[in-house]
Amino acid sequence: MQPIYTEEQWKEIAPVFASRRLAIATVEIAKAVLVDGQRIQDVATARGISRQNAHAAVKRVRSILEEQGASELIPVLVWLPPELAEQVREMAKPYPQPKTSNN
């Protein structure tokens, strides 16, 4: 399978998975398929799980990525003075944000 995301893109969107409380195994299975380009069947066999379970893990992660617009949006973390931070928050309002305990 052709990889869909690069390692750099995956690292940028990884915080979304933590905010959604995905199991580490789910994220690892999805990474193996979506970043490393492994076949779902091969990942399932290597992990001793069914192809259906591996497919469900990839589907769940892809759904979250699409919901977050991960293929088009880039997370940015910067330190700004309060007035500029408020401007940035206003600019970000139209876009989906990861769910956090502060939201």
N, C-alpha and C positions, 0 to 999 in steps of 0.2 A: 504494500500500500504506500502511496506517496504521502509524505508528511504534509500536514496542513499548517502547522505552526512551527516556527523556529524555536530554538532553545531560549533565545532572548525574549521573544514574544511570550513564551510560556512563563518565564520568570516575572515578567511585568504583570501578567494576569493572575498569578498564583495567589495573591492575597484574597481574591474573590472566593477561592475554594475554602479557605480558612473561615471566612465570614459566613459561609453557608454550612459549615460543620460537616463537610464531606469526609468520609473515612479515608485515611491515607491510602489504603489499598485501591479505592475507587479512583483516586487521582493518579496513582501510579499506573494503573491499567490504562486509563485514558491517555496519559503521557506516552506510554509505550506505543500506542496506536497513532495518536495525533501528532506527536513530535518525532518519535524514533522511527515511525513508518512501519512498525511491525504489524503483521496480520492479526486480526482478532483471534482466530483459531490458534495461532502460535502462542499468543499471550495467555489464552485460556489453558492450553496444554501445559505451559511452563509453570503456571500458578496452581494447577490442579483444580480448576473450576470449569464449569460448563461454558460453552461458547455463548449461550444465551445470557449468562451472568456477566461475562466480559462485555458483551454487546450492550447490555443494560447500563453498565458503568460508563462506557463511552457515550452512550446516548444521554445519560444524565448530565455529564460534564459538558457535552456539546450544547445541550439545552441552556445551561447556565451561561455559557460563553456567548451564545446568540442573544440571550436575554440582556446580558450586560453590554452587548455591542462590542465585544472584545476584539473582533476582527477590524473594527474601524476606530475604536477609541484607545487612547493611551493614558494610563494613570500618571499623575504628576504629584510629587510631594516636594513642597518647597516651604521655606520660612519667609514670611512676609510681614510687614507692618500691618496692624489691625485694619486700617482703612483699605489697603490693597487686598488683604485677605477677604474682606467682605465683597469687594468687586469680583474677585475670582469665584467666590461662592455663588454670586448672582449669575455669573456667566455659565457656571456648571449646572444650574437648576434644570435646564431642558433635557439633560442627559441622564441616563440611568446611573445610579451610584450603588456601590456594594453596600449590602446591609451590614451595619455595625451596631454595637450597643449604644452608640451616640445618636443614631438615626431614629 
